[in-house]
Amino acid sequence: MYLTKEVKADIFKKYGGSEGNTGSTEGQVALFTHRINHLTTHLKKNHKDFNTERSLVRLVGKRRSLLDYLKKKDIAKYRTLIKDLGIRK
């Protein structure tokens, strides 16, 4: 499995502030980015997997809405998060 408890805890520790702070916007965006990267590599090998493609589109939409919220609330955190995660926009 690609997303273990340890990986998830590391993501939230790095971006959310602590392992228990799973509700922070930055932590959720980082987790979605990790999942999006995994699904993208899966779809490169299995291009006819349409269920995964639909899941990927939904995750990208969720991440986009969280990023819009973060941009509206705190533009500095938004810019640093995008730079750290390597998101283009």
C-alpha positions in Angstrom: 0.0 0.0 0.0 1.4 3.4 -1.0 -0.2 5.4 1.8 0.7 4.0 5.2 0.1 5.6 8.6 3.7 6.6 8.8 3.6 8.4 5.4 0.4 10.2 6.3 1.8 11.2 9.7 5.0 12.6 8.0 2.9 14.6 5.6 0.8 16.2 8.3 3.9 16.7 10.5 5.7 18.6 7.7 2.8 20.6 6.4 0.1 20.6 9.1 2.2 21.5 12.0 1.8 18.3 13.9 0.7 14.7 13.3 -2.6 15.2 15.0 -3.5 18.3 13.0 -5.2 16.5 10.1 -7.7 19.2 9.5 -5.3 21.9 8.4 -5.7 23.1 4.8 -2.0 22.9 4.1 -1.9 19.3 5.3 -4.9 18.3 3.3 -3.5 19.8 0.1 -0.2 18.0 0.7 -2.0 14.7 1.2 -4.1 15.2 -1.9 -1.0 16.1 -3.9 0.7 12.8 -2.7 -2.4 10.9 -3.8 -2.7 12.7 -7.1 1.0 11.9 -7.9 0.4 8.2 -7.1 -2.8 8.0 -9.3 -1.0 9.8 -12.1 1.7 7.2 -12.2 -0.9 4.5 -12.1 -2.8 5.9 -15.0 0.4 6.2 -17.1 0.6 2.4 -16.9 -3.1 1.6 -17.0 -4.6 4.1 -19.4 -8.0 2.4 -19.6 -8.7 2.5 -15.9 -11.6 5.0 -16.1 -12.6 4.6 -12.4 -9.2 5.8 -11.3 -9.3 8.6 -13.9 -12.6 9.8 -12.4 -11.1 9.6 -8.9 -8.1 11.6 -10.0 -10.3 14.4 -11.5 -12.3 14.6 -8.3 -9.2 14.8 -6.2 -7.8 17.6 -8.4 -11.1 19.5 -7.9 -11.0 19.1 -4.2 -7.4 20.3 -4.1 -8.2 23.2 -6.3 -11.1 24.3 -4.0 -8.9 24.0 -0.9 -6.1 26.0 -2.6 -8.7 28.7 -3.6 -9.8 28.9 0.0 -6.2 29.2 1.3 -5.4 31.9 -1.3 -8.4 33.9 -0.1 -7.5 33.5 3.6 -3.7 33.8 3.6 -1.8 34.5 0.3 1.7 34.0 1.9 0.9 30.5 3.1 -0.6 29.7 -0.3 2.5 30.8 -2.2 4.9 28.9 0.1 2.8 25.7 -0.1 2.7 25.9 -3.9 6.4 26.4 -4.0 7.1 23.5 -1.6 4.7 21.0 -3.3 5.8 22.0 -6.9 2.3 22.8 -8.1 2.4 24.9 -11.2 -0.4 27.4 -10.6 
